[in-house]
Amino acid sequence: MEDREIISLLESRDERAIDEIRAKYSAYIFTIAKNVTGGDRDAEECENETYFRTWNSIPPNRPDSLRLYLASITRNCALDSVRTRDSEKRRGLKSPIPLDELGDLVSSDGTPEETADAELLRSLISSFLRTQPEWKRTVFIRRYFFFDPIATIARNSDMSKSAVKTVLYRIRADLKEYLKKEGYDL
């Protein structure tokens, strides 16, 4: 079934939509969740939560890309799961390794000013990525949005792990310079 048909089912509150999403995207959702949470059980919970959040958010939302919409919900759910798990252990949020790599660019505070600052940062990163060749953009997104392991990115990009690490390092350095040039205060 096509994504637009699935979205139409969701808008008409037809429960078959969840079955169609599960049939088409289950492995995709599970992989994203497992990359972030690191465990099968947590990934399964995030997968189910993704179906629930999707059901509750369409309508009113009508995504252009169901696949990316599901990825975003899954990623946020998985990050919530990691935060909860870590807070239950009486320790602060330990970011998954990919976010640690962006540590000097990303703030975790939540005042209104910092929220607006995060929106500006998101916009600037998006603008920067549009200036990059598609293969570099893909490597960056696979690592920092989908949390793919270096080995997976290397295998899917026909690159060595060392080459992927180098590309990511250079993209982060270029991004940092771009942000400074655009007046973003690091």
N, C-alpha and C positions, 0 to 999 in steps of 0.2 A: 504494500500500500504506500502511496506517495505521502510525503510529509504534510502537504496542504490538506489532504484528505483526513489525516490523523488530527490535525489542528481543527478541522471542521467537526470531527466527532467530539473532540474536547469541548468545543464551543456549544455543541448541542447537548452536552453532559451525557454522552453515550459512553458507558463503561468499557465498550470494546476498544476504545482509544488506548487504554492502559495495556490491554493485551497486545495491540499492534505495536506500541512503543516497546514493550518487553520483547516481542519477537524480533524487532528490527534493531534495537539498540542495547539490549541487555549486556552483551559482552563489552561494548564500548563504555557504558556507564560503570560496569564493574571494574574495568581496567583503570579508569580515571580514579575511582574511589580507592582502589588498592594502592595505586601509586602514591596517593596522599597519606592514607592511613597506615599502610604497611601490613595490613592483615585481612584475611578473607572474611572473618566474622564482621569486622567493622565495615568492610566494603559492601557486604550483603545488606547490612542495615542502611548504609548510605544509598544503595540502589533502591531499596524500598521507599526510603524517605524522598528520593528523587521523584518517584512515581507520584507520591502523595503531594509534594510541593508543586509538581507540574499540573496535577488535577486541580489544585486550589488556585493556581495562578493564570490558567488559560480557561475562560476569559478571566479577567479583563485584558491580559496581555495577548498579543498576537505576534509571535516571533517571526522574523523573516527566515531564519534558519532553525528548524527544530533541533537539529544535531548540536549546534553551538549553544542553543538555549539549554538543552539537557546537560551539556558539558559544564556550563556555568553553574547550574543548580547543583550538580553532583560535586563539583569542586568546592562550592561554598558549604555544602552539607558535610563533606569530608573534613574540611578545615574546622568546622564547628565540632565535629566528632573528636578531632585531635585536641582542640582546646579543652573540651569537656574532660577527656581522658586525662590530660595533663593536670588540670585543676583538681581533679579528684585525687591525684597523687600528691597534692599539696605542693606543687611546684608550678612555676610560671609556664606560660606557653613556650614550648620549644618548637620553633618553626621548623618545618621540614627543610632539609638541606637546601633545596633550590632557593627558598626565600632568604636563607642565611647568606647566600652568595650575593643577594641584592641588598644586604643589610644597611649599607651606607646610603642607599637611595630610598628606602622604605621606612616610614615611621608607623608605630602601632598605637599611637595615642588617639583620643577620640573627641577632642573639643570641637566646637563648630568651625573654628579657624583651621584646625588640622584636617577636618573633613573636607573643607573647601580646598585645602592644600593638596589633599590626596586626589581630588577630582582633577586639579590642574596637572598633577604628576601623571595621572592616567592618560590625560589628553596629550601631554608632551611625549610620553612613551609611545603612544599610538602614532603620533606624527613622525617620530624618529624611525619607528619600524617600517613605515611606508617608504622611507628613503633607502632602505636596505634591500639588497637582492633577495629574491623569494626564498632561496635556500637558507640564507642566514636568518631571515624572519621565521622560517619554519623551525630551525634549530632552537631559536630563542623561545618561541611559543611552546614547543614541545617540552622544553625544560621548565619554564617558569609559569606556564598556565596549566599544562597537563601533568606536570611533575614527572615526566618520563625519566627513567634512569639514564645516565650517560651511555651505558652499554646499549640500551635500546635505541637511542638516538643514533649512535654510531652505526649499528647494524642497519637501521632503516635508511640511513643517509650514505651508505657505502664509504664511511670514514672510520678512521681509528678512534679509539677513546681519547687518545692524546690530542688528536686533531679537533675533536668536539670540544674538549676542555679549552683548547687554545682559542677556538672561534668564540666560545662563550665569554672567555676572559676579554677578548678584544671588543666584542659587542658591548660588554658592560663598561669598558673604558671609553669607547666611543659614545655610549649613551650618557655617561657622566659628563663628558665634555660638551655634548649637545645640550644637556640640561643647564650647565653653567652658562653656555652661550645664550640660551633662551631666558636667562635671568632667574632660573629656579635655584633657590638657596638650599644647598645641601647641608 
